[in-house]
Every structure is written in structure tokens, then in C-alpha cells.
Amino acid sequence: MTRATEIHRATDNDSDCEGIAAIMRGMGTENVGLQGEFDADRARGWIKRLGDEGAIYIAFDGSIPVAFGALDFDTAAPDTGLLGVWVLPGHRRRGLATDLAEMLVAFARDRGYRKIRGRLPEGNEPALSFLSSIGAMVPLRNPDMTFELPL
């Protein structure tokens, strides 16, 4: 199984923001659950908005950005994090999404989140399958945390 050579928490530097945007472009016409144009400035704004309450982790295969995962928050539900993972089609089924999800679950635990909800784009069966498997992982990593798929 081939794994990324590096996964780190994304910052608002040009390399990470351009990498996130490149991954989004590489998803093509797939319904990824994020509407509209996604460029480096949008990634930068997202990272800045998350601050210390959320996080984006980005995976590189050598110097090529191939996947990222995000734990976002909702001010209306302060104990709930929103988890999403995006992996370029040519790099799927290699464990990257699981690695990213594990890092995001650890981040959520450290920040005191009690629930994680999966970000599930409509009609995206691979995302449903992945999030279902993550739902089983979350309470194993933190028995005090629950996972919910969106309705």
C-alpha cells in the first residue's frame, strides 16, 4: 500500500493553499460538497476562519498534494465538529483518507469535541462508505465521542 510521504496541518502559506485548491480542481465534476470556485484564496480564508477551533490536514506524495481533510465547526453546535476528506481519484484506496481522519479525530478529541458529523455530498456513494467506516473508528479512538452521518 502506497502512502503519502508527508501529512501536516495546513497553514495559510501559498504552498498549502495552492495544494488544497489543486486537489479540489483534480476532483473534476465529482460532487464534493463544496460549492463554487475553489482557489488558493478560498483555501486561505477557510484556514484562517478555522483558527484553533478547526483544522485542515494535507497529504503529499513527494511534493504533489494528493488529499486533504478538514474538521470544521458550527457555532450553533459548539461541541460538534464537521469532518470531510477529499482524495484525488488516482490516490484512493491507499489509506490516505483513514490517516487524515485519524488525525482529525485526534484533533477533535484534544479540542474537546463530543460529536463528529460527517460531511456527505448527496449521491456520493464512496463518501458514504468511507464515512460509515469512520463512524465505527471514532468511538474506538475516543469512547466519549460519537459520530453521526448527516440526515
N, C-alpha and C positions, 0 to 999 in steps of 0.2 A: 504494500500500500504506500503510495507516494504522499508525503505530507508537505505542507508549506515549510519553507526553511525559516520563516520568521512570522510570529504573530505578536503584535504590540498594540497598546492602547493608542488610538489615533489622536493626534493633536491637530491644531488648525494650521499646521505648516503646509506649504504648497504640495509637497510630495504626497502626504496622506490625503489631502483634499482632492487632488487630481486623481489619485488612485481610486478613491471611492467613486468619483464621477466616471472613471474608465470602466469600473465594474458595472455600474448601472447602465452605461452605454452598451456594454458587452452582453447584457441580458436581452437585448433586442426588443422584440414585441411581446415578450412574456409579461403577464400581469404580475408585477412585483409588489403591488400595494402602495407604491409611492407615485402620486400623480404629477404630471407636468415635467418640464425640463429639469434635468438634474446635472448641474455643473459643479465645478470646484467651489464657487461662491456659495451655492446652496449647501454643500457638504460643510464648509467652514461655518456657516450660520448655524447649522444643526449642532455641530460640535460645541460651539460657544454657548448655544442655548442650554445644552445638557449640563454644562459646568461640572460640578462634582456630584450631582444627583443622578446622572446617567453616564453612559459610556458607549463609545464605538471602538471595536477592536478590528484591526485589518490584518489580513494574511497575505503574505508574499511568497511566491515561488521564485526564489532567487530575487531578482529586482522587479518582478512582474506582480502587480496587485491582482489577486485572484478571488478574494472573498472578503466580506466584512459582516460583522454582526453588531447589532445595537440593542442597548437597553435604554428605553425612553421612559418618561414618567408622565403622569397625569395629575395635575394639581388638584383635580376633583376627587382623586383616589390616591392619596399620598403614600399608602402602603403597598401600591401595586405598580410593578414595572411591566413595560410592554417590550417583549423580546421579538426581534426579527433577525434573520440571517439570509444573506444573499451570496450565492456562489456561482461563478461563471460556469456555463454548461460543460465546458471541457475539463473542469476540475472537480466535478461532483463525484460522489460515491468513493471518496478518499479519506473521509473522516474529518474534513475541514469544518463542516457545519457543526459537528459534535464538539470539536475542540473549541470553537468560538462560543458555542452555547455554554459549555462548562465554565469558560472564563467569565461569561456574563452572569451566570448563576452565582459564581463566587463573588463577583462584584455586588450583585443584589443582596446577597447574604451579609456582606461587610457593611452595606449601607442600611441594613435593617428592613428591607422589603419583606413583606409577609406573603405576598402573592406575585406570581408572574403570569401574565396573559400573553398568549402567542399572537403575533401579527400574521393573519391568514388572508391572503388575497383570494377573492372569490374565484372559484373554478381552478385553483392551483392545487391539484392532487398531490404532487410531490411535496409541497409545503405542508399539506395536511398530514401526510405520512410522517414527515420529519418531526413536526410539532407533536404528534401523538407519541413518538418515541421519546422526545424531550420531556413530555409530561410525566413519564414514568421515572425519568432521571432526577427531576427536580427534588421530590421528597427524599430520594435516596441520598442526595448531596446535603440536604438540609431538611430534617424531619419537621421543622417548624414552618416550612414554606409550602404553599400549594401552587398548582399550575392549572390554568383554565384556558381552554380553547375559546375563541370568541363565538358568540351565538350567530 
